[in-house]
Amino acid sequence: MKEKEILEMQRLIDEGVRKAQYRLLQRAGAAGQSLVVCRGGKILELVPEVEPSLSDRDSGDPLARRKQR
């Protein structure tokens, strides 16, 4: 592979990871939970802001909602 192709592939991978992290943080916020992560060798607890417009029925784990039906 050429250097340019490698850099483009790495950019796409990094973008995908950022999107996945964002979605995980959004899901945790909707479920009223926090995330514990390791960044730079330190353990951090991320507490997402909760949007008041989200209802309890629509938040959290989709499998848990399916079991409630």
N, C-alpha and C positions, 0 to 999 in steps of 0.2 A: 504494500500500500504506500501511496505517496504521503508525504508529511501533511499536505493540505487535506487529504481525505481523513487522515487520523484525527486532525484537529476538528474537523467538521463532525465526525462521529462522536468525539468526546464532548463537543458542545451540545449535541442532541441528547446524549446520556445525561449530562448535567441538567439540562432543561427538564427532562423527564423526572429526575430525582426531585427537583424543586417543585414541580407540579404535584408529585405524590406527597411531599411533605406538607404542602399547602392544603391538599384535600384531607390529609390525616388531622391536621390542626383544626380544620373546619368541622370535621365529624366529631372530634373531641369536644369542641365548643358547643355543638348542638346537643351532645349527650350530657353536658354539664360536667365533663371530666377534664383532667389535666394530663399532660404528657411528661414523661421523664426521659431525658436524652443525655447523651454524653457528647460534649463539644470541647475540643481542645484539652482533653484529659480531665474535664470537670463535669460533674453531674449537675444538670439543671432541670428544674421543673417549669414547664411552660403552661401557663394558665391562659387559655384563649378567652377573648371577650365574647360574651353571649349576646346575640341579637334578640331583643325582646319580641320581635315579630315571629320567631320560631315557636311553633306549638309543641307540646310534649309528645303528641302522637306522631309527629313527623320527624322527631329527632332521634338520634342514637343509632343503634345497630339495626340494619334492615332485616336481619334474621330474627331478632327479638320482636320487631313489629309484625313479622309474618306469623310468629307463634301466637301473638295476641289475637289474631283474627279468628 
